[in-house]
Amino acid sequence: MSTSFIRDRPYLAKERASDIAMPRLVICPLCHGFLWRPIACTTCETPFCKSCIKNWKAEKTEPIPCPENCLEFIERKCPAGYLYALSELKLTCLNKNNGCNETLPYNSLETHEESCSYRLKTCPGCRTEIIKMKFDEHCGQCPLFLLTCSECNTSYQRQYEGEHDVTVCLRIQLRQLQDNHTKHQQEANERITCLEDQIRSLWQLVESSKNVQVDTQ
């Protein structure tokens, strides 16, 4: 789920709620949208979006001042009164412009939006954004969607599916077998060379041992 940022449009814009009973308790002083995952200043207890404070701190030097002019921002949990005021909010779904007409309690918003049928997903083929409820249908027809042959494991775009016939598939499998054979042969040759080197070293060690015994007699 997206988060709020300083100088950027807040994730929870005020326009997403039609009736705000206690605006002072639910609005972030930094992004001016509804508080999201709020934390507060220990001194003044003013709440801010967690991501807004993260960006605020990134622009300051130690000690980090509070946006509300306290000498230093020391984080604490958001006071219960603010959390209660937030829980009373009813907000429209982020995907309203895509067709979702749901209005949800603040505390249910994240769960709904993660599974919302109108959430946009990007097709891995054509990179078009499609609403979730039509995503599988689109991917099942998209000419740029990648398919993978179950026989040779080759990937190709759906628009070229007709070109990947039995003959092409068998040729690819044959080339794969040849490549694997070459690879295994190289590995076998390397192992043989290694063993020969070890045998040669052992033989030299045995010969050296014999020479030492002759010299001592």
CNS distance restraints for C-alpha pairs under 8 A (distance, minus, plus):
assign (resid   1 and name CA) (resid 110 and name CA) 6.85 0.50 0.50
assign (resid   1 and name CA) (resid 113 and name CA) 7.73 0.50 0.50
assign (resid   1 and name CA) (resid 114 and name CA) 7.07 0.50 0.50
assign (resid   2 and name CA) (resid  11 and name CA) 6.31 0.50 0.50
assign (resid   3 and name CA) (resid  10 and name CA) 7.36 0.50 0.50
assign (resid   3 and name CA) (resid  11 and name CA) 5.50 0.50 0.50
assign (resid   3 and name CA) (resid  36 and name CA) 7.24 0.50 0.50
assign (resid   3 and name CA) (resid  51 and name CA) 6.45 0.50 0.50
assign (resid   4 and name CA) (resid   8 and name CA) 7.41 0.50 0.50
assign (resid   4 and name CA) (resid   9 and name CA) 7.22 0.50 0.50
assign (resid   4 and name CA) (resid  10 and name CA) 4.62 0.50 0.50
assign (resid   4 and name CA) (resid  11 and name CA) 4.96 0.50 0.50
assign (resid   4 and name CA) (resid  12 and name CA) 7.47 0.50 0.50
assign (resid   4 and name CA) (resid  31 and name CA) 6.73 0.50 0.50
assign (resid   4 and name CA) (resid  33 and name CA) 7.98 0.50 0.50
assign (resid   4 and name CA) (resid  36 and name CA) 7.28 0.50 0.50
assign (resid   4 and name CA) (resid  49 and name CA) 6.78 0.50 0.50
assign (resid   4 and name CA) (resid  51 and name CA) 5.98 0.50 0.50
assign (resid   4 and name CA) (resid  52 and name CA) 6.04 0.50 0.50
assign (resid   5 and name CA) (resid   9 and name CA) 7.12 0.50 0.50
assign (resid   5 and name CA) (resid  10 and name CA) 6.27 0.50 0.50
assign (resid   5 and name CA) (resid  31 and name CA) 6.39 0.50 0.50
assign (resid   5 and name CA) (resid  51 and name CA) 6.26 0.50 0.50
assign (resid   5 and name CA) (resid  52 and name CA) 5.05 0.50 0.50
assign (resid   5 and name CA) (resid  55 and name CA) 6.96 0.50 0.50
assign (resid   6 and name CA) (resid  30 and name CA) 6.05 0.50 0.50
assign (resid   6 and name CA) (resid  31 and name CA) 5.41 0.50 0.50
assign (resid   6 and name CA) (resid  52 and name CA) 5.56 0.50 0.50
assign (resid   6 and name CA) (resid  55 and name CA) 6.64 0.50 0.50
assign (resid   6 and name CA) (resid  56 and name CA) 7.22 0.50 0.50
assign (resid   7 and name CA) (resid  31 and name CA) 6.63 0.50 0.50
assign (resid   8 and name CA) (resid  31 and name CA) 7.06 0.50 0.50
assign (resid   9 and name CA) (resid  13 and name CA) 7.39 0.50 0.50
assign (resid   9 and name CA) (resid  31 and name CA) 7.10 0.50 0.50
assign (resid  10 and name CA) (resid  31 and name CA) 5.57 0.50 0.50
assign (resid  10 and name CA) (resid  32 and name CA) 7.02 0.50 0.50
assign (resid  10 and name CA) (resid  33 and name CA) 5.25 0.50 0.50
assign (resid  10 and name CA) (resid  34 and name CA) 7.77 0.50 0.50
assign (resid  11 and name CA) (resid  33 and name CA) 7.16 0.50 0.50
assign (resid  12 and name CA) (resid  16 and name CA) 6.96 0.50 0.50
assign (resid  12 and name CA) (resid  33 and name CA) 5.43 0.50 0.50
assign (resid  12 and name CA) (resid  34 and name CA) 5.19 0.50 0.50
assign (resid  12 and name CA) (resid  35 and name CA) 7.40 0.50 0.50
assign (resid  12 and name CA) (resid  36 and name CA) 7.30 0.50 0.50
assign (resid  13 and name CA) (resid  32 and name CA) 7.73 0.50 0.50
assign (resid  13 and name CA) (resid  33 and name CA) 4.66 0.50 0.50
assign (resid  13 and name CA) (resid  34 and name CA) 6.28 0.50 0.50
assign (resid  14 and name CA) (resid  32 and name CA) 7.86 0.50 0.50
assign (resid  14 and name CA) (resid  33 and name CA) 5.42 0.50 0.50
assign (resid  14 and name CA) (resid  34 and name CA) 6.23 0.50 0.50
assign (resid  16 and name CA) (resid  91 and name CA) 5.23 0.50 0.50
assign (resid  16 and name CA) (resid  92 and name CA) 5.22 0.50 0.50
assign (resid  16 and name CA) (resid  93 and name CA) 7.81 0.50 0.50
assign (resid  17 and name CA) (resid  89 and name CA) 7.21 0.50 0.50
assign (resid  17 and name CA) (resid  90 and name CA) 6.07 0.50 0.50
assign (resid  17 and name CA) (resid  91 and name CA) 4.84 0.50 0.50
assign (resid  17 and name CA) (resid  92 and name CA) 6.62 0.50 0.50
assign (resid  18 and name CA) (resid  91 and name CA) 7.95 0.50 0.50
assign (resid  20 and name CA) (resid  89 and name CA) 7.20 0.50 0.50
assign (resid  22 and name CA) (resid  26 and name CA) 6.82 0.50 0.50
assign (resid  22 and name CA) (resid  85 and name CA) 6.93 0.50 0.50
assign (resid  23 and name CA) (resid  27 and name CA) 5.99 0.50 0.50
assign (resid  25 and name CA) (resid  81 and name CA) 7.88 0.50 0.50
assign (resid  25 and name CA) (resid  82 and name CA) 5.37 0.50 0.50
assign (resid  25 and name CA) (resid  85 and name CA) 6.41 0.50 0.50
assign (resid  25 and name CA) (resid  86 and name CA) 7.70 0.50 0.50
assign (resid  26 and name CA) (resid  34 and name CA) 5.53 0.50 0.50
assign (resid  26 and name CA) (resid  35 and name CA) 5.70 0.50 0.50
assign (resid  26 and name CA) (resid  82 and name CA) 6.49 0.50 0.50
assign (resid  26 and name CA) (resid  85 and name CA) 6.51 0.50 0.50
assign (resid  26 and name CA) (resid  86 and name CA) 5.79 0.50 0.50
assign (resid  27 and name CA) (resid  32 and name CA) 5.79 0.50 0.50
assign (resid  27 and name CA) (resid  33 and name CA) 5.50 0.50 0.50
assign (resid  27 and name CA) (resid  34 and name CA) 4.55 0.50 0.50
assign (resid  27 and name CA) (resid  35 and name CA) 5.49 0.50 0.50
assign (resid  28 and name CA) (resid  32 and name CA) 5.03 0.50 0.50
assign (resid  28 and name CA) (resid  33 and name CA) 5.74 0.50 0.50
assign (resid  28 and name CA) (resid  34 and name CA) 5.90 0.50 0.50
assign (resid  28 and name CA) (resid  35 and name CA) 5.10 0.50 0.50
assign (resid  28 and name CA) (resid  47 and name CA) 6.82 0.50 0.50
assign (resid  28 and name CA) (resid  48 and name CA) 5.04 0.50 0.50
assign (resid  28 and name CA) (resid  49 and name CA) 6.21 0.50 0.50
assign (resid  29 and name CA) (resid  48 and name CA) 6.67 0.50 0.50
assign (resid  30 and name CA) (resid  48 and name CA) 7.11 0.50 0.50
assign (resid  30 and name CA) (resid  52 and name CA) 6.56 0.50 0.50
assign (resid  30 and name CA) (resid  67 and name CA) 7.85 0.50 0.50
assign (resid  31 and name CA) (resid  52 and name CA) 7.02 0.50 0.50
assign (resid  35 and name CA) (resid  47 and name CA) 7.68 0.50 0.50
assign (resid  35 and name CA) (resid  48 and name CA) 6.28 0.50 0.50
assign (resid  35 and name CA) (resid  49 and name CA) 5.14 0.50 0.50
assign (resid  35 and name CA) (resid  86 and name CA) 7.74 0.50 0.50
assign (resid  36 and name CA) (resid  48 and name CA) 7.85 0.50 0.50
assign (resid  36 and name CA) (resid  49 and name CA) 4.97 0.50 0.50
assign (resid  36 and name CA) (resid  50 and name CA) 7.02 0.50 0.50
assign (resid  37 and name CA) (resid  49 and name CA) 5.78 0.50 0.50
assign (resid  37 and name CA) (resid  50 and name CA) 5.76 0.50 0.50
assign (resid  38 and name CA) (resid  47 and name CA) 5.96 0.50 0.50
assign (resid  38 and name CA) (resid  48 and name CA) 5.30 0.50 0.50
assign (resid  38 and name CA) (resid  49 and name CA) 4.49 0.50 0.50
assign (resid  38 and name CA) (resid  50 and name CA) 5.29 0.50 0.50
assign (resid  38 and name CA) (resid  77 and name CA) 7.82 0.50 0.50
assign (resid  38 and name CA) (resid  78 and name CA) 5.94 0.50 0.50
assign (resid  39 and name CA) (resid  47 and name CA) 5.42 0.50 0.50
assign (resid  39 and name CA) (resid  48 and name CA) 5.67 0.50 0.50
assign (resid  39 and name CA) (resid  49 and name CA) 6.44 0.50 0.50
assign (resid  39 and name CA) (resid  50 and name CA) 5.72 0.50 0.50
assign (resid  39 and name CA) (resid  75 and name CA) 6.69 0.50 0.50
assign (resid  39 and name CA) (resid  76 and name CA) 6.15 0.50 0.50
assign (resid  39 and name CA) (resid  77 and name CA) 5.23 0.50 0.50
assign (resid  39 and name CA) (resid  78 and name CA) 4.66 0.50 0.50
assign (resid  40 and name CA) (resid  45 and name CA) 5.28 0.50 0.50
assign (resid  40 and name CA) (resid  46 and name CA) 5.28 0.50 0.50
assign (resid  40 and name CA) (resid  47 and name CA) 4.04 0.50 0.50
assign (resid  40 and name CA) (resid  48 and name CA) 6.01 0.50 0.50
assign (resid  40 and name CA) (resid  75 and name CA) 5.81 0.50 0.50
assign (resid  40 and name CA) (resid  76 and name CA) 5.29 0.50 0.50
assign (resid  40 and name CA) (resid  77 and name CA) 5.91 0.50 0.50
assign (resid  40 and name CA) (resid  78 and name CA) 5.00 0.50 0.50
assign (resid  40 and name CA) (resid  79 and name CA) 7.44 0.50 0.50
assign (resid  41 and name CA) (resid  45 and name CA) 4.73 0.50 0.50
assign (resid  41 and name CA) (resid  46 and name CA) 5.58 0.50 0.50
assign (resid  41 and name CA) (resid  47 and name CA) 6.62 0.50 0.50
assign (resid  41 and name CA) (resid  66 and name CA) 6.98 0.50 0.50
assign (resid  41 and name CA) (resid  73 and name CA) 5.68 0.50 0.50
assign (resid  41 and name CA) (resid  74 and name CA) 5.59 0.50 0.50
assign (resid  41 and name CA) (resid  75 and name CA) 5.22 0.50 0.50
assign (resid  41 and name CA) (resid  76 and name CA) 6.00 0.50 0.50
assign (resid  42 and name CA) (resid  73 and name CA) 7.23 0.50 0.50
assign (resid  42 and name CA) (resid  74 and name CA) 5.48 0.50 0.50
assign (resid  42 and name CA) (resid  75 and name CA) 5.84 0.50 0.50
assign (resid  42 and name CA) (resid  76 and name CA) 5.39 0.50 0.50
assign (resid  43 and name CA) (resid  70 and name CA) 6.97 0.50 0.50
assign (resid  43 and name CA) (resid  73 and name CA) 7.74 0.50 0.50
assign (resid  43 and name CA) (resid  74 and name CA) 7.47 0.50 0.50
assign (resid  44 and name CA) (resid  68 and name CA) 7.87 0.50 0.50
assign (resid  44 and name CA) (resid  70 and name CA) 7.21 0.50 0.50
assign (resid  45 and name CA) (resid  78 and name CA) 7.53 0.50 0.50
assign (resid  45 and name CA) (resid  79 and name CA) 7.18 0.50 0.50
assign (resid  46 and name CA) (resid  68 and name CA) 7.60 0.50 0.50
assign (resid  47 and name CA) (resid  78 and name CA) 6.09 0.50 0.50
assign (resid  47 and name CA) (resid  79 and name CA) 7.96 0.50 0.50
assign (resid  47 and name CA) (resid  82 and name CA) 7.81 0.50 0.50
assign (resid  48 and name CA) (resid  52 and name CA) 6.70 0.50 0.50
assign (resid  48 and name CA) (resid  53 and name CA) 6.52 0.50 0.50
assign (resid  49 and name CA) (resid  53 and name CA) 6.44 0.50 0.50
assign (resid  50 and name CA) (resid  54 and name CA) 6.31 0.50 0.50
assign (resid  51 and name CA) (resid  55 and name CA) 6.34 0.50 0.50
assign (resid  52 and name CA) (resid  56 and name CA) 6.11 0.50 0.50
assign (resid  53 and name CA) (resid  57 and name CA) 6.00 0.50 0.50
assign (resid  54 and name CA) (resid  58 and name CA) 6.32 0.50 0.50
assign (resid  55 and name CA) (resid  59 and name CA) 6.66 0.50 0.50
assign (resid  56 and name CA) (resid  60 and name CA) 6.74 0.50 0.50
assign (resid  57 and name CA) (resid  61 and name CA) 7.59 0.50 0.50
assign (resid  57 and name CA) (resid  64 and name CA) 6.29 0.50 0.50
assign (resid  60 and name CA) (resid  64 and name CA) 6.01 0.50 0.50
assign (resid  60 and name CA) (resid  65 and name CA) 7.84 0.50 0.50
assign (resid  63 and name CA) (resid  71 and name CA) 7.97 0.50 0.50
assign (resid  63 and name CA) (resid  72 and name CA) 5.96 0.50 0.50
assign (resid  63 and name CA) (resid  73 and name CA) 7.95 0.50 0.50
assign (resid  64 and name CA) (resid  71 and name CA) 7.77 0.50 0.50
assign (resid  64 and name CA) (resid  72 and name CA) 5.29 0.50 0.50
assign (resid  64 and name CA) (resid  73 and name CA) 5.72 0.50 0.50
assign (resid  65 and name CA) (resid  69 and name CA) 6.54 0.50 0.50
assign (resid  65 and name CA) (resid  70 and name CA) 6.05 0.50 0.50
assign (resid  65 and name CA) (resid  71 and name CA) 5.09 0.50 0.50
assign (resid  65 and name CA) (resid  72 and name CA) 4.10 0.50 0.50
assign (resid  65 and name CA) (resid  73 and name CA) 5.14 0.50 0.50
assign (resid  66 and name CA) (resid  70 and name CA) 4.91 0.50 0.50
assign (resid  66 and name CA) (resid  71 and name CA) 6.43 0.50 0.50
assign (resid  66 and name CA) (resid  72 and name CA) 5.45 0.50 0.50
assign (resid  66 and name CA) (resid  73 and name CA) 4.35 0.50 0.50
assign (resid  66 and name CA) (resid  74 and name CA) 7.96 0.50 0.50
assign (resid  67 and name CA) (resid  73 and name CA) 7.92 0.50 0.50
assign (resid  78 and name CA) (resid  82 and name CA) 6.92 0.50 0.50
assign (resid  78 and name CA) (resid  83 and name CA) 7.01 0.50 0.50
assign (resid  79 and name CA) (resid  83 and name CA) 6.74 0.50 0.50
assign (resid  80 and name CA) (resid  84 and name CA) 6.11 0.50 0.50
assign (resid  81 and name CA) (resid  85 and name CA) 6.30 0.50 0.50
assign (resid  82 and name CA) (resid  86 and name CA) 6.21 0.50 0.50
assign (resid  83 and name CA) (resid  87 and name CA) 6.17 0.50 0.50
assign (resid  84 and name CA) (resid  88 and name CA) 6.56 0.50 0.50
assign (resid  85 and name CA) (resid  89 and name CA) 7.05 0.50 0.50
assign (resid  86 and name CA) (resid 106 and name CA) 6.39 0.50 0.50
assign (resid  87 and name CA) (resid 105 and name CA) 6.62 0.50 0.50
assign (resid  87 and name CA) (resid 106 and name CA) 5.36 0.50 0.50
assign (resid  87 and name CA) (resid 107 and name CA) 5.93 0.50 0.50
assign (resid  88 and name CA) (resid 105 and name CA) 6.87 0.50 0.50
assign (resid  88 and name CA) (resid 106 and name CA) 7.05 0.50 0.50
assign (resid  89 and name CA) (resid 105 and name CA) 5.84 0.50 0.50
assign (resid  89 and name CA) (resid 106 and name CA) 5.47 0.50 0.50
assign (resid  90 and name CA) (resid 103 and name CA) 6.16 0.50 0.50
assign (resid  90 and name CA) (resid 104 and name CA) 5.22 0.50 0.50
assign (resid  90 and name CA) (resid 105 and name CA) 4.59 0.50 0.50
assign (resid  90 and name CA) (resid 106 and name CA) 5.98 0.50 0.50
assign (resid  91 and name CA) (resid 103 and name CA) 5.30 0.50 0.50
assign (resid  91 and name CA) (resid 104 and name CA) 5.29 0.50 0.50
assign (resid  91 and name CA) (resid 105 and name CA) 6.36 0.50 0.50
assign (resid  91 and name CA) (resid 106 and name CA) 6.47 0.50 0.50
assign (resid  91 and name CA) (resid 109 and name CA) 7.66 0.50 0.50
assign (resid  92 and name CA) (resid  96 and name CA) 6.83 0.50 0.50
assign (resid  92 and name CA) (resid 101 and name CA) 7.28 0.50 0.50
assign (resid  92 and name CA) (resid 102 and name CA) 6.04 0.50 0.50
assign (resid  92 and name CA) (resid 103 and name CA) 4.38 0.50 0.50
assign (resid  92 and name CA) (resid 104 and name CA) 6.28 0.50 0.50
assign (resid  93 and name CA) (resid 100 and name CA) 6.64 0.50 0.50
assign (resid  93 and name CA) (resid 101 and name CA) 7.17 0.50 0.50
assign (resid  93 and name CA) (resid 102 and name CA) 5.89 0.50 0.50
assign (resid  93 and name CA) (resid 103 and name CA) 6.23 0.50 0.50
assign (resid  93 and name CA) (resid 104 and name CA) 7.14 0.50 0.50
assign (resid  93 and name CA) (resid 109 and name CA) 7.23 0.50 0.50
assign (resid  93 and name CA) (resid 113 and name CA) 6.72 0.50 0.50
assign (resid  94 and name CA) (resid 113 and name CA) 6.95 0.50 0.50
assign (resid  95 and name CA) (resid  99 and name CA) 6.71 0.50 0.50
assign (resid  95 and name CA) (resid 100 and name CA) 5.64 0.50 0.50
assign (resid  95 and name CA) (resid 113 and name CA) 7.61 0.50 0.50
assign (resid  95 and name CA) (resid 116 and name CA) 7.83 0.50 0.50
assign (resid  95 and name CA) (resid 118 and name CA) 5.90 0.50 0.50
assign (resid  95 and name CA) (resid 119 and name CA) 5.92 0.50 0.50
assign (resid  96 and name CA) (resid 100 and name CA) 4.53 0.50 0.50
assign (resid  96 and name CA) (resid 101 and name CA) 5.91 0.50 0.50
assign (resid  96 and name CA) (resid 102 and name CA) 7.73 0.50 0.50
assign (resid  98 and name CA) (resid 118 and name CA) 5.84 0.50 0.50
assign (resid  98 and name CA) (resid 119 and name CA) 7.58 0.50 0.50
assign (resid  98 and name CA) (resid 131 and name CA) 7.32 0.50 0.50
assign (resid  99 and name CA) (resid 118 and name CA) 6.37 0.50 0.50
assign (resid 100 and name CA) (resid 116 and name CA) 7.95 0.50 0.50
assign (resid 100 and name CA) (resid 117 and name CA) 7.88 0.50 0.50
assign (resid 100 and name CA) (resid 118 and name CA) 5.95 0.50 0.50
assign (resid 104 and name CA) (resid 108 and name CA) 6.31 0.50 0.50
assign (resid 104 and name CA) (resid 109 and name CA) 5.95 0.50 0.50
assign (resid 105 and name CA) (resid 109 and name CA) 6.34 0.50 0.50
assign (resid 108 and name CA) (resid 112 and name CA) 6.29 0.50 0.50
assign (resid 109 and name CA) (resid 113 and name CA) 6.11 0.50 0.50
assign (resid 110 and name CA) (resid 114 and name CA) 6.19 0.50 0.50
assign (resid 111 and name CA) (resid 115 and name CA) 6.68 0.50 0.50
assign (resid 112 and name CA) (resid 116 and name CA) 5.61 0.50 0.50
assign (resid 113 and name CA) (resid 119 and name CA) 7.03 0.50 0.50
assign (resid 114 and name CA) (resid 119 and name CA) 7.55 0.50 0.50
assign (resid 115 and name CA) (resid 119 and name CA) 7.46 0.50 0.50
assign (resid 116 and name CA) (resid 132 and name CA) 7.50 0.50 0.50
assign (resid 117 and name CA) (resid 131 and name CA) 6.74 0.50 0.50
assign (resid 117 and name CA) (resid 132 and name CA) 5.00 0.50 0.50
assign (resid 117 and name CA) (resid 133 and name CA) 5.00 0.50 0.50
assign (resid 118 and name CA) (resid 131 and name CA) 4.88 0.50 0.50
assign (resid 118 and name CA) (resid 132 and name CA) 5.56 0.50 0.50
assign (resid 118 and name CA) (resid 133 and name CA) 6.51 0.50 0.50
assign (resid 119 and name CA) (resid 131 and name CA) 5.35 0.50 0.50
assign (resid 119 and name CA) (resid 132 and name CA) 5.46 0.50 0.50
assign (resid 120 and name CA) (resid 129 and name CA) 5.74 0.50 0.50
assign (resid 120 and name CA) (resid 130 and name CA) 5.30 0.50 0.50
assign (resid 120 and name CA) (resid 131 and name CA) 4.43 0.50 0.50
assign (resid 120 and name CA) (resid 132 and name CA) 5.87 0.50 0.50
assign (resid 121 and name CA) (resid 129 and name CA) 5.36 0.50 0.50
assign (resid 121 and name CA) (resid 130 and name CA) 5.34 0.50 0.50
assign (resid 121 and name CA) (resid 131 and name CA) 6.10 0.50 0.50
assign (resid 121 and name CA) (resid 132 and name CA) 6.09 0.50 0.50
assign (resid 121 and name CA) (resid 135 and name CA) 7.05 0.50 0.50
assign (resid 122 and name CA) (resid 127 and name CA) 5.41 0.50 0.50
assign (resid 122 and name CA) (resid 128 and name CA) 5.56 0.50 0.50
assign (resid 122 and name CA) (resid 129 and name CA) 4.44 0.50 0.50
assign (resid 122 and name CA) (resid 130 and name CA) 6.22 0.50 0.50
assign (resid 123 and name CA) (resid 127 and name CA) 4.71 0.50 0.50
assign (resid 123 and name CA) (resid 128 and name CA) 5.44 0.50 0.50
assign (resid 123 and name CA) (resid 129 and name CA) 6.33 0.50 0.50
assign (resid 123 and name CA) (resid 130 and name CA) 7.03 0.50 0.50
assign (resid 123 and name CA) (resid 135 and name CA) 7.52 0.50 0.50
assign (resid 123 and name CA) (resid 139 and name CA) 6.70 0.50 0.50
assign (resid 123 and name CA) (resid 145 and name CA) 7.81 0.50 0.50
assign (resid 124 and name CA) (resid 145 and name CA) 6.63 0.50 0.50
assign (resid 125 and name CA) (resid 139 and name CA) 7.82 0.50 0.50
assign (resid 125 and name CA) (resid 142 and name CA) 7.09 0.50 0.50
assign (resid 125 and name CA) (resid 143 and name CA) 7.80 0.50 0.50
assign (resid 125 and name CA) (resid 144 and name CA) 4.68 0.50 0.50
assign (resid 125 and name CA) (resid 145 and name CA) 4.07 0.50 0.50
assign (resid 125 and name CA) (resid 146 and name CA) 6.40 0.50 0.50
assign (resid 126 and name CA) (resid 142 and name CA) 7.30 0.50 0.50
assign (resid 126 and name CA) (resid 144 and name CA) 5.58 0.50 0.50
assign (resid 126 and name CA) (resid 145 and name CA) 6.92 0.50 0.50
assign (resid 130 and name CA) (resid 134 and name CA) 6.63 0.50 0.50
assign (resid 130 and name CA) (resid 135 and name CA) 5.64 0.50 0.50
assign (resid 130 and name CA) (resid 138 and name CA) 7.76 0.50 0.50
assign (resid 131 and name CA) (resid 135 and name CA) 6.03 0.50 0.50
assign (resid 132 and name CA) (resid 136 and name CA) 7.76 0.50 0.50
assign (resid 134 and name CA) (resid 138 and name CA) 6.16 0.50 0.50
assign (resid 135 and name CA) (resid 139 and name CA) 6.17 0.50 0.50
assign (resid 136 and name CA) (resid 140 and name CA) 6.08 0.50 0.50
assign (resid 137 and name CA) (resid 141 and name CA) 6.67 0.50 0.50
assign (resid 138 and name CA) (resid 142 and name CA) 5.83 0.50 0.50
assign (resid 139 and name CA) (resid 145 and name CA) 6.41 0.50 0.50
assign (resid 140 and name CA) (resid 145 and name CA) 7.99 0.50 0.50
assign (resid 141 and name CA) (resid 145 and name CA) 7.93 0.50 0.50
assign (resid 142 and name CA) (resid 158 and name CA) 7.13 0.50 0.50
assign (resid 143 and name CA) (resid 157 and name CA) 6.45 0.50 0.50
assign (resid 143 and name CA) (resid 158 and name CA) 4.82 0.50 0.50
assign (resid 143 and name CA) (resid 159 and name CA) 4.64 0.50 0.50
assign (resid 144 and name CA) (resid 157 and name CA) 5.08 0.50 0.50
assign (resid 144 and name CA) (resid 158 and name CA) 5.90 0.50 0.50
assign (resid 144 and name CA) (resid 159 and name CA) 6.48 0.50 0.50
assign (resid 145 and name CA) (resid 157 and name CA) 5.40 0.50 0.50
assign (resid 145 and name CA) (resid 158 and name CA) 5.70 0.50 0.50
assign (resid 146 and name CA) (resid 155 and name CA) 6.21 0.50 0.50
assign (resid 146 and name CA) (resid 156 and name CA) 5.38 0.50 0.50
assign (resid 146 and name CA) (resid 157 and name CA) 4.45 0.50 0.50
assign (resid 146 and name CA) (resid 158 and name CA) 6.12 0.50 0.50
assign (resid 147 and name CA) (resid 155 and name CA) 5.44 0.50 0.50
assign (resid 147 and name CA) (resid 156 and name CA) 5.47 0.50 0.50
assign (resid 147 and name CA) (resid 157 and name CA) 5.95 0.50 0.50
assign (resid 147 and name CA) (resid 158 and name CA) 6.13 0.50 0.50
assign (resid 147 and name CA) (resid 161 and name CA) 7.95 0.50 0.50
assign (resid 148 and name CA) (resid 153 and name CA) 5.68 0.50 0.50
assign (resid 148 and name CA) (resid 154 and name CA) 5.46 0.50 0.50
assign (resid 148 and name CA) (resid 155 and name CA) 4.29 0.50 0.50
assign (resid 148 and name CA) (resid 156 and name CA) 6.54 0.50 0.50
assign (resid 149 and name CA) (resid 153 and name CA) 4.84 0.50 0.50
assign (resid 149 and name CA) (resid 154 and name CA) 5.37 0.50 0.50
assign (resid 149 and name CA) (resid 155 and name CA) 6.46 0.50 0.50
assign (resid 151 and name CA) (resid 169 and name CA) 7.39 0.50 0.50
assign (resid 151 and name CA) (resid 173 and name CA) 7.90 0.50 0.50
assign (resid 152 and name CA) (resid 169 and name CA) 6.26 0.50 0.50
assign (resid 152 and name CA) (resid 170 and name CA) 7.84 0.50 0.50
assign (resid 152 and name CA) (resid 172 and name CA) 6.64 0.50 0.50
assign (resid 152 and name CA) (resid 173 and name CA) 5.57 0.50 0.50
assign (resid 156 and name CA) (resid 160 and name CA) 6.57 0.50 0.50
assign (resid 156 and name CA) (resid 161 and name CA) 7.01 0.50 0.50
assign (resid 157 and name CA) (resid 161 and name CA) 6.72 0.50 0.50
assign (resid 160 and name CA) (resid 164 and name CA) 6.99 0.50 0.50
assign (resid 161 and name CA) (resid 165 and name CA) 7.97 0.50 0.50
assign (resid 163 and name CA) (resid 168 and name CA) 7.88 0.50 0.50
assign (resid 164 and name CA) (resid 168 and name CA) 5.76 0.50 0.50
assign (resid 164 and name CA) (resid 169 and name CA) 6.40 0.50 0.50
assign (resid 165 and name CA) (resid 169 and name CA) 6.17 0.50 0.50
assign (resid 166 and name CA) (resid 170 and name CA) 6.09 0.50 0.50
assign (resid 167 and name CA) (resid 171 and name CA) 6.24 0.50 0.50
assign (resid 168 and name CA) (resid 172 and name CA) 6.26 0.50 0.50
assign (resid 169 and name CA) (resid 173 and name CA) 6.23 0.50 0.50
assign (resid 170 and name CA) (resid 174 and name CA) 6.08 0.50 0.50
assign (resid 171 and name CA) (resid 175 and name CA) 6.20 0.50 0.50
assign (resid 172 and name CA) (resid 176 and name CA) 6.13 0.50 0.50
assign (resid 173 and name CA) (resid 177 and name CA) 6.18 0.50 0.50
assign (resid 174 and name CA) (resid 178 and name CA) 6.20 0.50 0.50
assign (resid 175 and name CA) (resid 179 and name CA) 6.09 0.50 0.50
assign (resid 176 and name CA) (resid 180 and name CA) 6.08 0.50 0.50
assign (resid 177 and name CA) (resid 181 and name CA) 6.03 0.50 0.50
assign (resid 178 and name CA) (resid 182 and name CA) 6.14 0.50 0.50
assign (resid 179 and name CA) (resid 183 and name CA) 6.11 0.50 0.50
assign (resid 180 and name CA) (resid 184 and name CA) 6.07 0.50 0.50
assign (resid 181 and name CA) (resid 185 and name CA) 5.99 0.50 0.50
assign (resid 182 and name CA) (resid 186 and name CA) 6.17 0.50 0.50
assign (resid 183 and name CA) (resid 187 and name CA) 6.27 0.50 0.50
assign (resid 184 and name CA) (resid 188 and name CA) 6.05 0.50 0.50
assign (resid 185 and name CA) (resid 189 and name CA) 6.11 0.50 0.50
assign (resid 186 and name CA) (resid 190 and name CA) 6.17 0.50 0.50
assign (resid 187 and name CA) (resid 191 and name CA) 6.27 0.50 0.50
assign (resid 188 and name CA) (resid 192 and name CA) 6.16 0.50 0.50
assign (resid 189 and name CA) (resid 193 and name CA) 6.11 0.50 0.50
assign (resid 190 and name CA) (resid 194 and name CA) 6.15 0.50 0.50
assign (resid 191 and name CA) (resid 195 and name CA) 6.18 0.50 0.50
assign (resid 192 and name CA) (resid 196 and name CA) 6.11 0.50 0.50
assign (resid 193 and name CA) (resid 197 and name CA) 6.20 0.50 0.50
assign (resid 194 and name CA) (resid 198 and name CA) 6.31 0.50 0.50
assign (resid 195 and name CA) (resid 199 and name CA) 6.13 0.50 0.50
assign (resid 196 and name CA) (resid 200 and name CA) 6.05 0.50 0.50
assign (resid 197 and name CA) (resid 201 and name CA) 6.15 0.50 0.50
assign (resid 198 and name CA) (resid 202 and name CA) 6.19 0.50 0.50
assign (resid 199 and name CA) (resid 203 and name CA) 6.06 0.50 0.50
assign (resid 200 and name CA) (resid 204 and name CA) 6.17 0.50 0.50
assign (resid 201 and name CA) (resid 205 and name CA) 6.19 0.50 0.50
assign (resid 202 and name CA) (resid 206 and name CA) 6.21 0.50 0.50
assign (resid 203 and name CA) (resid 207 and name CA) 6.20 0.50 0.50
assign (resid 204 and name CA) (resid 208 and name CA) 6.08 0.50 0.50
assign (resid 205 and name CA) (resid 209 and name CA) 6.18 0.50 0.50
assign (resid 206 and name CA) (resid 210 and name CA) 6.30 0.50 0.50
assign (resid 207 and name CA) (resid 211 and name CA) 6.31 0.50 0.50
assign (resid 208 and name CA) (resid 212 and name CA) 6.30 0.50 0.50
assign (resid 209 and name CA) (resid 213 and name CA) 6.39 0.50 0.50
assign (resid 210 and name CA) (resid 214 and name CA) 6.34 0.50 0.50
assign (resid 211 and name CA) (resid 215 and name CA) 6.24 0.50 0.50
assign (resid 212 and name CA) (resid 216 and name CA) 6.38 0.50 0.50
assign (resid 213 and name CA) (resid 217 and name CA) 6.52 0.50 0.50
